[in-house]
Amino acid sequence: MDEPQPYLTKLTEELKLRKYSRQTEKAYFNIIKNFLASGKTPRDFLLGYADKSHSTLRSVYFALQFFYKNVLRQNFAEELPLGKKSGHLPQVLNKEEIQSLFNATLNLKHHFLLMVLYYTGIRLNEVVNLRWEDFDFERKTIHLKVAKGTKDRVLFLHPQIEDLIRRFGLRKEGLVFQSNLNKKYNLRSVQLVVRQAAQRAEIKKRVTPHTLRHSFATHLLEAGADIRSIQQLLGHKDLKTTQIYTHVANKDIKNLANLI
């Protein structure tokens, strides 16, 4: 293959045109850069990731697929094994742990961040792009415009979030979460806020921003929410993705205890 830079430039352009997230753009760029440098076939390149996690293997596969289809304009007909999905269920916090997470966070901005992550269930890359104009206090909704893919979705504005905003006068303009230098929070900063809050709350589970998303969905399901409503709130394209929470929710499991 010729010099890799033109291919990498074209790859970046195609990803931007299709509105892929900056995180995905960076991941695909690094994967394809390594692929071009390796001189291997797609199958041989994938074999180098055979001992990695299922999600890593999938990422490499889909990056190669995107590259061949949209940059090389070649048919990527080769079916490459992706391995079986892990049987692990999502890590979920109970409501007491969620509250201890809030209570252990005295920094108002960080406290607000944790509440938004839990009471909306939005993704990490969505929370850093959340803007004040997305909030509709009259209709009690949040119109999420920066979402996975290009589809907008409407979330409910939880009373706990609205109350905190009004009590402390948090509402401003532009991005909701900014650093002291008025710059957008980076993903790493949000992850650090969540991890340190969990440490202060002495929660032994591994807690990430996505753990709060998992907890949001599971608690809604346990409270009797319709699975399709939860699908819409989470922005899942496929209902099967949302149905994983039916295996985590303990509403029906607790009822079984009454049978013996």
Backbone bond lengths (Angstrom), bond angles and torsions (degrees), N, CA, C in turn:
res aa  C-N    CA-C-N  psi(-1)  N-CA   C-N-CA  omega(-1)  CA-C   N-CA-C  phi
1 M - - - 1.475 - - 1.527 109.16 -
2 D 1.325 116.36 149.40 1.463 121.94 -177.93 1.521 110.91 -67.45
3 E 1.342 115.90 -172.79 1.457 121.29 177.89 1.539 110.05 -53.24
4 P 1.330 117.91 135.61 1.466 120.54 -172.97 1.531 115.57 -73.23
5 Q 1.349 118.01 -25.05 1.476 119.40 -171.68 1.522 114.17 -57.56
6 P 1.350 119.34 -43.87 1.471 117.90 177.99 1.526 112.76 -59.83
7 Y 1.319 115.91 -36.65 1.463 119.80 178.86 1.527 110.84 -67.16
8 L 1.326 116.68 -39.88 1.464 121.12 -179.73 1.526 110.83 -69.03
9 T 1.322 116.13 -37.30 1.468 120.46 176.70 1.516 110.34 -63.54
10 K 1.327 115.61 -44.87 1.463 121.24 178.61 1.533 110.87 -63.55
11 L 1.321 116.25 -39.56 1.464 121.49 178.23 1.525 110.57 -59.45
12 T 1.333 116.61 -47.56 1.463 121.48 179.58 1.524 111.15 -60.67
13 E 1.320 116.94 -41.84 1.464 121.31 179.01 1.520 111.70 -62.23
14 E 1.334 116.40 -44.85 1.464 120.74 -178.14 1.533 111.45 -66.21
15 L 1.313 116.80 -37.07 1.466 120.96 178.11 1.523 110.80 -66.47
16 K 1.321 115.87 -40.71 1.471 120.18 179.45 1.530 110.99 -66.58
17 L 1.324 116.56 -41.40 1.456 120.87 -179.43 1.524 111.75 -62.10
18 R 1.329 115.60 -31.49 1.468 120.44 -178.60 1.528 112.20 -93.95
19 K 1.348 116.00 9.02 1.469 122.52 174.07 1.530 113.03 60.71
20 Y 1.327 116.97 34.37 1.457 119.44 173.86 1.527 108.63 -68.99
21 S 1.319 115.94 151.84 1.460 120.08 -178.80 1.528 110.44 -67.24
22 R 1.327 115.36 159.08 1.474 120.53 178.83 1.526 110.07 -61.61
23 Q 1.313 116.50 -34.72 1.452 121.54 179.77 1.532 111.06 -64.70
24 T 1.335 116.66 -45.59 1.464 121.35 178.48 1.520 110.51 -66.89
25 E 1.322 115.50 -40.18 1.466 120.19 178.72 1.528 111.11 -58.10
26 K 1.312 116.08 -45.52 1.462 120.53 -179.95 1.527 111.25 -65.95
27 A 1.336 116.49 -41.58 1.470 120.61 -179.08 1.525 110.93 -64.46
28 Y 1.332 117.27 -47.44 1.467 121.30 -179.32 1.532 110.91 -64.26
29 F 1.326 116.47 -39.04 1.471 120.66 179.78 1.528 110.33 -59.75
30 N 1.341 116.68 -47.96 1.468 120.50 -178.10 1.529 111.65 -66.44
31 I 1.329 116.43 -38.71 1.461 120.12 179.45 1.524 110.58 -63.87
32 I 1.320 116.67 -48.33 1.465 120.48 -177.71 1.528 111.43 -69.62
33 K 1.319 116.47 -34.20 1.467 119.84 175.89 1.524 110.18 -60.31
34 N 1.332 116.38 -45.31 1.468 120.78 178.31 1.523 111.31 -67.55
35 F 1.321 116.24 -36.95 1.468 120.41 178.85 1.524 111.05 -63.13
36 L 1.328 117.06 -46.14 1.461 120.94 -179.58 1.532 111.38 -64.80
37 A 1.328 116.12 -36.83 1.467 120.26 -179.75 1.529 111.43 -71.68
38 S 1.321 116.69 -25.69 1.472 120.07 -175.66 1.522 113.42 -75.28
39 G 1.333 116.79 -30.06 1.459 120.36 -177.36 1.519 113.17 71.88
40 K 1.317 117.27 12.25 1.463 121.80 -177.19 1.528 111.33 -90.91
41 T 1.328 114.43 164.25 1.453 119.91 170.78 1.527 107.48 -75.19
42 P 1.329 117.74 160.96 1.472 119.37 177.54 1.528 112.75 -54.16
43 R 1.335 116.79 -42.65 1.459 119.33 -178.76 1.526 111.60 -63.59
44 D 1.332 116.29 -45.53 1.471 119.40 -179.68 1.523 111.18 -65.96
45 F 1.335 115.91 -35.99 1.463 119.63 178.36 1.522 110.48 -64.68
46 L 1.323 116.70 -42.33 1.458 121.18 179.01 1.523 112.14 -64.50
47 L 1.321 115.83 -34.04 1.459 119.07 179.88 1.524 111.65 -59.91
48 G 1.308 116.39 -27.07 1.458 120.29 177.55 1.524 112.71 -68.56
49 Y 1.338 116.53 -13.53 1.462 121.57 179.40 1.532 111.66 -110.03
50 A 1.334 116.13 11.50 1.460 120.66 -174.79 1.531 112.80 -61.75
51 D 1.334 116.72 -28.50 1.462 119.40 -178.53 1.537 112.21 -94.59
52 K 1.333 116.50 5.97 1.460 120.65 178.31 1.531 109.63 -88.01
53 S 1.331 116.44 179.00 1.460 120.83 -179.11 1.525 111.03 -69.19
54 H 1.323 114.20 162.10 1.466 120.18 178.19 1.525 111.16 -59.04
55 S 1.324 117.60 -42.34 1.461 121.05 -177.98 1.533 111.59 -65.81
56 T 1.341 117.07 -37.52 1.467 120.65 177.74 1.523 110.60 -65.24
57 L 1.323 116.20 -43.72 1.458 121.23 179.35 1.527 110.84 -62.18
58 R 1.322 116.34 -40.64 1.464 121.00 177.79 1.531 111.01 -64.01
59 S 1.329 116.32 -41.73 1.466 120.33 -179.76 1.526 111.16 -61.01
60 V 1.329 116.15 -43.68 1.461 120.66 179.36 1.526 110.34 -64.58
61 Y 1.324 115.87 -43.75 1.463 120.19 179.84 1.530 111.50 -60.28
62 F 1.332 116.62 -47.95 1.463 119.80 -177.02 1.526 112.16 -70.95
63 A 1.329 117.42 -28.54 1.467 120.30 174.82 1.532 109.87 -66.28
64 L 1.324 116.16 -43.62 1.473 120.45 177.92 1.525 110.80 -64.34
65 Q 1.309 115.49 -42.82 1.460 120.58 179.34 1.527 110.95 -60.48
66 F 1.336 116.08 -45.18 1.466 120.89 178.47 1.518 110.44 -62.15
67 F 1.311 117.70 -43.51 1.464 123.20 -177.83 1.523 111.15 -61.64
68 Y 1.317 116.46 -47.41 1.463 119.92 -178.14 1.529 111.76 -67.61
69 K 1.313 116.25 -39.58 1.463 120.26 -176.13 1.521 112.79 -75.50
70 N 1.351 117.72 -42.89 1.455 120.73 -169.72 1.527 114.97 -104.26
71 V 1.326 116.88 -18.90 1.465 119.81 179.51 1.531 110.85 -106.24
72 L 1.321 116.39 -53.42 1.467 119.85 179.62 1.523 112.00 -79.46
73 R 1.344 115.03 -18.04 1.473 120.77 -177.23 1.524 110.40 57.00
74 Q 1.309 115.36 42.58 1.459 121.49 178.84 1.524 109.52 -119.16
75 N 1.321 115.02 152.97 1.451 120.37 178.65 1.528 110.03 -72.33
76 F 1.318 116.46 125.74 1.470 120.86 178.50 1.528 107.40 -101.31
77 A 1.339 115.11 69.63 1.462 121.00 -172.49 1.518 112.50 -81.32
78 E 1.311 116.84 -18.49 1.459 120.41 -177.06 1.534 110.57 -65.16
79 E 1.320 115.42 120.39 1.465 120.27 178.49 1.513 109.26 -87.94
80 L 1.287 115.23 115.30 1.453 120.25 -177.32 1.521 109.94 -105.04
81 P 1.321 117.54 134.89 1.472 120.23 -177.92 1.519 111.58 -66.08
82 L 1.321 115.46 133.54 1.459 120.66 178.99 1.522 112.07 -102.59
83 G 1.290 117.10 -2.68 1.458 119.79 179.43 1.513 111.92 75.90
84 K 1.292 116.21 168.30 1.461 121.13 179.93 1.521 109.90 -80.83
85 K 1.327 114.01 145.78 1.453 118.82 177.06 1.517 110.69 -68.92
86 S 1.316 114.12 149.86 1.458 119.05 177.13 1.521 110.35 -64.49
87 G 1.335 115.59 145.33 1.453 119.91 179.04 1.514 112.65 -84.94
88 H 1.322 117.61 4.51 1.456 120.92 -178.08 1.516 111.24 -72.26
89 L 1.312 115.78 137.19 1.454 121.64 176.79 1.533 109.71 -90.84
90 P 1.343 117.53 157.99 1.465 120.07 179.89 1.527 112.01 -60.35
91 Q 1.326 115.94 142.67 1.467 121.26 175.32 1.525 108.56 -75.60
92 V 1.335 116.43 130.31 1.464 121.46 -176.53 1.524 109.98 -129.59
93 L 1.326 116.29 139.56 1.460 121.76 173.86 1.527 108.91 -91.99
94 N 1.330 116.92 145.56 1.463 118.59 172.55 1.530 108.68 -80.95
95 K 1.320 116.67 172.31 1.467 120.00 -174.68 1.522 112.63 -65.65
96 E 1.327 116.96 -31.81 1.468 120.09 177.84 1.525 110.11 -66.58
97 E 1.328 116.37 -39.34 1.469 120.21 178.50 1.524 110.85 -67.76
98 I 1.326 117.04 -37.84 1.465 120.64 176.67 1.527 109.95 -60.05
99 Q 1.329 116.35 -45.86 1.461 120.51 -179.19 1.521 111.52 -65.62
100 S 1.319 117.07 -38.21 1.470 120.04 178.59 1.522 110.70 -66.52
101 L 1.332 115.78 -31.26 1.465 120.92 176.45 1.525 110.12 -63.83
102 F 1.333 116.03 -44.29 1.464 120.91 177.82 1.532 110.94 -64.86
103 N 1.325 115.50 -46.98 1.465 120.88 -175.59 1.527 112.36 -63.99
104 A 1.322 116.28 -28.17 1.472 120.16 -177.31 1.529 112.32 -83.33
105 T 1.331 116.48 -1.44 1.470 120.52 -175.79 1.517 110.20 -114.31
106 L 1.330 116.78 101.93 1.462 122.02 -176.89 1.521 112.89 -85.66
107 N 1.332 117.02 -25.60 1.465 120.68 177.28 1.530 108.77 -64.40
108 L 1.327 116.99 118.83 1.461 121.49 -172.99 1.527 112.08 -59.87
109 K 1.318 117.04 -43.87 1.458 120.75 -178.73 1.530 110.72 -63.26
110 H 1.330 116.46 -41.91 1.463 120.88 179.64 1.526 111.11 -70.04
111 H 1.329 115.76 -38.03 1.461 121.06 177.23 1.537 109.76 -60.71
112 F 1.316 115.58 -45.07 1.463 121.43 179.14 1.534 110.58 -63.37
113 L 1.316 117.04 -40.93 1.465 122.13 178.86 1.531 110.74 -59.60
114 L 1.324 116.41 -46.02 1.467 120.70 179.92 1.523 110.95 -62.56
115 M 1.330 116.20 -41.28 1.456 120.13 -179.63 1.525 111.29 -65.33
116 V 1.322 116.84 -41.06 1.467 120.28 179.37 1.523 110.50 -64.90
117 L 1.328 117.23 -42.87 1.463 120.68 179.46 1.528 111.25 -59.93
118 Y 1.332 116.13 -43.35 1.467 119.49 -177.04 1.527 112.36 -77.67
119 Y 1.332 118.23 -47.34 1.466 121.02 -172.87 1.529 113.99 -80.26
120 T 1.330 117.77 -3.40 1.473 120.65 174.31 1.524 111.88 -117.59
121 G 1.332 116.80 -27.05 1.461 119.98 -178.05 1.517 113.60 71.50
122 I 1.338 117.42 19.82 1.461 118.92 -177.37 1.524 111.39 -78.37
123 R 1.311 114.22 161.08 1.460 121.49 -177.09 1.529 110.62 -77.32
124 L 1.322 114.20 164.99 1.461 121.24 -179.71 1.521 111.52 -59.06
125 N 1.338 116.98 -47.41 1.470 119.31 -177.89 1.532 112.03 -72.19
126 E 1.342 117.03 -15.26 1.464 120.56 177.83 1.522 111.40 -84.13
127 V 1.329 116.75 -38.39 1.461 119.10 -176.65 1.528 111.61 -67.03
128 V 1.328 118.21 -33.80 1.473 119.68 -179.62 1.526 111.69 -73.95
129 N 1.332 117.05 -16.27 1.466 120.86 178.90 1.526 112.64 -104.41
130 L 1.330 117.08 3.96 1.460 121.63 -179.67 1.530 110.07 -65.87
131 R 1.330 116.17 135.50 1.460 121.47 -177.71 1.521 110.06 -121.14
132 W 1.331 116.60 154.13 1.459 120.91 -177.98 1.521 111.85 -63.64
133 E 1.318 117.35 -30.82 1.465 119.15 179.71 1.531 112.22 -70.61
134 D 1.341 116.77 -10.23 1.468 120.51 175.52 1.529 111.49 -74.61
135 F 1.338 117.26 -18.40 1.465 122.04 -177.93 1.526 110.27 -85.32
136 D 1.325 116.37 130.91 1.455 121.80 173.86 1.530 106.78 -118.36
137 F 1.332 116.43 97.35 1.461 120.64 -174.28 1.528 112.32 -73.05
138 E 1.322 116.68 -23.19 1.462 119.50 178.47 1.524 111.07 -74.79
139 R 1.331 116.37 -42.98 1.457 120.94 -179.02 1.528 112.79 -89.91
140 K 1.350 116.19 -4.66 1.464 122.23 179.28 1.534 111.27 60.25
141 T 1.320 115.89 45.13 1.460 120.66 -178.91 1.526 110.66 -134.93
142 I 1.316 115.11 163.69 1.463 123.30 171.67 1.522 106.46 -124.33
143 H 1.324 117.12 119.70 1.459 121.90 179.10 1.526 107.93 -93.21
144 L 1.313 115.51 100.39 1.458 120.74 -174.77 1.520 109.62 -83.55
145 K 1.322 116.01 110.28 1.460 121.46 -176.08 1.524 112.63 -97.82
146 V 1.313 116.92 -20.99 1.464 120.35 179.80 1.515 106.90 -105.49
147 A 1.308 116.49 91.94 1.462 121.46 -175.10 1.514 110.00 -128.41
148 K 1.333 115.70 170.37 1.450 121.58 179.29 1.523 108.56 -60.83
149 G 1.344 117.19 133.59 1.447 119.85 -173.19 1.511 108.30 77.47
150 T 1.327 117.61 -134.12 1.462 120.71 179.78 1.532 111.99 -132.29
151 K 1.319 118.96 5.34 1.461 121.66 -174.66 1.522 111.73 -86.56
152 D 1.324 114.83 130.63 1.460 120.46 173.07 1.524 109.15 -76.04
153 R 1.330 116.39 161.15 1.455 120.10 170.41 1.530 109.13 -151.62
154 V 1.312 115.30 154.91 1.456 121.61 -178.08 1.524 109.25 -108.33
155 L 1.330 116.02 130.21 1.461 122.70 -179.67 1.524 108.75 -113.78
156 F 1.320 116.48 158.07 1.462 118.24 173.40 1.524 109.43 -79.98
157 L 1.333 115.59 147.32 1.462 121.62 176.09 1.522 107.24 -92.11
158 H 1.311 116.52 106.54 1.463 120.57 -175.72 1.536 110.08 -67.29
159 P 1.342 116.97 139.94 1.476 120.63 -179.98 1.522 113.68 -55.34
160 Q 1.338 117.59 -32.70 1.467 120.44 179.78 1.524 111.15 -64.52
161 I 1.327 116.25 -38.72 1.467 120.67 178.48 1.523 110.09 -69.16
162 E 1.332 115.88 -47.42 1.467 120.29 -179.56 1.526 111.44 -60.83
163 D 1.316 116.48 -40.23 1.463 120.62 -179.31 1.525 111.16 -63.60
164 L 1.328 116.69 -42.69 1.468 120.24 -179.71 1.526 110.88 -65.26
165 I 1.323 116.24 -40.84 1.469 120.95 179.05 1.525 110.82 -61.16
166 R 1.325 117.23 -44.18 1.466 121.56 -176.54 1.530 111.60 -72.87
167 R 1.338 116.54 -40.88 1.468 120.24 -177.01 1.518 112.24 -65.50
168 F 1.303 116.75 -36.28 1.467 120.20 -174.91 1.529 113.04 -109.55
169 G 1.332 116.88 6.56 1.462 119.76 176.81 1.507 113.00 58.12
170 L 1.312 116.63 45.45 1.458 120.66 -174.55 1.526 113.48 -77.76
171 R 1.308 116.70 -22.72 1.463 120.08 -173.03 1.523 111.56 -64.65
172 K 1.320 115.53 127.97 1.467 121.47 179.21 1.523 108.94 -135.21
173 E 1.321 116.96 -134.63 1.461 121.88 176.13 1.520 108.87 -134.89
174 G 1.314 115.21 159.40 1.465 119.87 176.83 1.514 112.39 76.72
175 L 1.315 116.17 -145.34 1.456 121.72 -177.57 1.529 110.89 -66.63
176 V 1.319 115.77 140.70 1.464 120.78 -180.00 1.522 110.34 -72.13
177 F 1.320 116.63 -41.62 1.464 120.40 -176.24 1.526 110.54 -113.48
178 Q 1.334 114.78 111.94 1.454 121.62 -179.94 1.523 109.55 -131.36
179 S 1.307 115.30 152.95 1.461 120.53 177.07 1.516 109.27 -76.04
180 N 1.321 115.85 176.41 1.469 120.37 178.19 1.521 112.30 -64.51
181 L 1.341 115.87 -16.44 1.463 121.02 178.06 1.521 111.09 -96.46
182 N 1.350 115.72 14.73 1.464 122.59 179.29 1.530 112.46 60.49
183 K 1.323 114.86 33.57 1.461 120.36 175.17 1.530 109.29 -109.35
184 K 1.319 115.55 154.18 1.456 120.37 -179.90 1.525 110.91 -62.60
185 Y 1.332 116.22 137.99 1.466 120.17 174.53 1.524 109.04 -56.55
186 N 1.320 116.84 136.79 1.455 117.63 171.35 1.531 109.16 -89.01
187 L 1.316 116.43 163.94 1.461 121.12 -174.96 1.519 111.74 -60.36
188 R 1.318 115.47 -37.73 1.461 120.83 -178.50 1.527 110.85 -63.09
189 S 1.317 117.66 -37.95 1.464 121.34 -179.25 1.526 110.89 -64.19
190 V 1.323 116.56 -42.10 1.471 120.63 179.09 1.528 110.13 -64.58
191 Q 1.313 116.69 -43.60 1.467 120.75 178.95 1.529 110.61 -59.96
192 L 1.317 115.76 -39.69 1.465 120.79 -178.77 1.532 110.96 -67.69
193 V 1.327 117.18 -41.09 1.469 121.27 178.21 1.522 110.19 -58.49
194 V 1.323 116.84 -45.22 1.466 121.64 -178.72 1.525 110.93 -66.64
195 R 1.315 116.56 -44.95 1.466 120.07 -177.39 1.529 111.44 -64.70
196 Q 1.329 116.67 -43.33 1.463 119.86 -179.15 1.520 111.54 -68.49
197 A 1.324 117.42 -34.20 1.469 120.70 176.52 1.522 110.10 -63.96
198 A 1.322 116.59 -41.27 1.467 121.14 179.45 1.531 110.77 -65.68
199 Q 1.322 116.17 -36.51 1.470 120.10 178.27 1.522 110.62 -66.66
200 R 1.331 116.98 -43.40 1.468 120.60 179.04 1.529 111.20 -65.46
201 A 1.321 115.69 -34.48 1.465 120.14 179.69 1.532 111.79 -80.48
202 E 1.338 115.85 -3.11 1.464 123.10 179.26 1.530 111.86 58.02
203 I 1.320 114.56 40.92 1.470 120.69 175.05 1.526 107.50 -86.81
204 K 1.295 116.85 124.43 1.461 121.44 -174.19 1.525 113.14 -81.14
205 K 1.317 116.60 -18.70 1.466 120.01 178.94 1.532 110.22 -70.82
206 R 1.318 115.76 156.97 1.464 120.07 173.82 1.529 107.69 -77.75
207 V 1.325 116.68 118.25 1.459 121.44 -174.32 1.523 109.98 -115.66
208 T 1.324 116.01 125.54 1.464 124.06 177.01 1.526 108.12 -129.14
209 P 1.342 118.23 170.61 1.464 118.93 174.76 1.530 112.53 -54.72
210 H 1.324 116.84 -35.28 1.461 119.98 -179.22 1.532 111.39 -70.59
211 T 1.334 117.17 -24.71 1.466 120.28 175.29 1.523 110.14 -62.05
212 L 1.332 116.76 -38.01 1.461 120.86 178.51 1.534 110.49 -68.46
213 R 1.300 116.94 -34.83 1.474 121.55 175.55 1.537 110.10 -65.25
214 H 1.328 116.04 -45.18 1.466 120.63 176.84 1.531 110.59 -60.46
215 S 1.317 116.19 -42.12 1.467 121.07 -178.29 1.524 110.79 -65.94
216 F 1.320 116.71 -41.85 1.466 122.73 177.21 1.525 110.41 -55.08
217 A 1.332 116.57 -51.09 1.467 121.10 -177.47 1.525 111.50 -66.01
218 T 1.324 116.50 -42.46 1.460 120.48 -177.99 1.517 111.81 -66.35
219 H 1.321 117.26 -42.48 1.465 120.92 -179.79 1.528 111.36 -66.69
220 L 1.336 117.50 -35.65 1.459 120.59 175.40 1.530 110.63 -63.97
221 L 1.317 115.73 -44.11 1.464 120.60 -179.71 1.527 110.72 -63.73
222 E 1.317 116.69 -42.31 1.469 121.03 179.43 1.530 111.71 -65.52
223 A 1.332 116.34 -27.35 1.466 120.49 179.78 1.521 112.25 -84.21
224 G 1.345 116.29 -2.70 1.462 120.02 176.14 1.508 115.87 103.28
225 A 1.331 118.45 9.32 1.462 121.16 179.34 1.524 110.54 -66.39
226 D 1.312 116.04 147.48 1.459 122.55 178.42 1.522 110.00 -69.80
227 I 1.336 116.98 137.95 1.459 121.67 -175.79 1.533 111.50 -62.11
228 R 1.345 117.37 -32.87 1.465 119.78 -179.88 1.536 111.53 -73.76
229 S 1.311 116.74 -30.89 1.472 120.18 175.20 1.527 109.75 -66.49
230 I 1.331 115.41 -40.68 1.468 119.88 177.95 1.527 109.86 -65.57
231 Q 1.321 117.29 -38.41 1.467 121.68 176.79 1.524 110.66 -57.10
232 Q 1.332 116.21 -45.08 1.465 120.90 -179.87 1.521 111.84 -65.64
233 L 1.325 116.59 -41.52 1.458 120.30 179.88 1.525 111.93 -64.19
234 L 1.331 116.47 -38.25 1.462 120.82 -178.76 1.523 112.68 -80.39
235 G 1.336 116.91 -18.76 1.464 119.93 -179.14 1.512 112.77 78.62
236 H 1.335 117.08 27.77 1.458 120.94 177.57 1.530 110.34 -79.03
237 K 1.309 117.13 133.36 1.462 120.76 177.07 1.526 110.77 -75.09
238 D 1.318 116.38 -36.70 1.463 121.98 -175.28 1.520 109.86 -111.22
239 L 1.313 117.07 130.34 1.463 121.44 179.50 1.524 111.62 -61.63
240 K 1.333 116.64 -28.18 1.469 120.09 -179.59 1.526 111.05 -60.51
241 T 1.320 116.85 -32.95 1.463 120.69 179.01 1.523 110.26 -64.76
242 T 1.325 115.99 -39.76 1.466 121.13 -179.28 1.524 111.57 -72.87
243 Q 1.318 116.96 -30.92 1.461 121.03 -174.80 1.528 113.46 -66.91
244 I 1.324 117.58 -11.56 1.472 119.76 176.14 1.522 110.28 -59.52
245 Y 1.338 117.08 -28.46 1.465 120.41 -177.55 1.523 112.37 -73.00
246 T 1.327 117.20 -17.39 1.461 118.90 175.57 1.520 110.94 -68.34
247 H 1.339 116.14 -21.76 1.465 120.93 178.01 1.530 112.16 -85.74
248 V 1.335 115.64 -14.32 1.459 120.71 -178.38 1.525 111.47 -98.38
249 A 1.336 115.54 -38.54 1.465 120.57 -177.94 1.522 110.14 -59.52
250 N 1.343 116.65 135.43 1.465 120.26 -175.45 1.525 113.16 -105.07
251 K 1.354 117.32 14.20 1.466 120.20 179.90 1.523 110.74 -58.78
252 D 1.333 116.86 -51.39 1.465 120.99 -178.49 1.515 111.12 -73.29
253 I 1.314 117.30 -32.37 1.471 120.26 178.97 1.513 110.01 -64.38
254 K 1.328 117.25 -42.09 1.467 120.53 179.38 1.525 111.16 -63.29
255 N 1.347 116.07 -35.80 1.468 119.50 179.81 1.510 111.98 -65.96
256 L 1.333 116.44 -30.47 1.464 120.19 179.88 1.528 111.05 -64.52
257 A 1.321 117.03 -28.54 1.464 120.52 -178.49 1.525 111.36 -63.34
258 N 1.333 116.25 -23.91 1.465 119.69 -179.06 1.525 112.76 -80.44
259 L 1.341 116.24 -6.84 1.460 120.16 -176.47 1.523 113.33 -88.70
260 I 1.341 117.32 -10.76 1.480 119.19 -178.10 1.521 110.22 -121.98
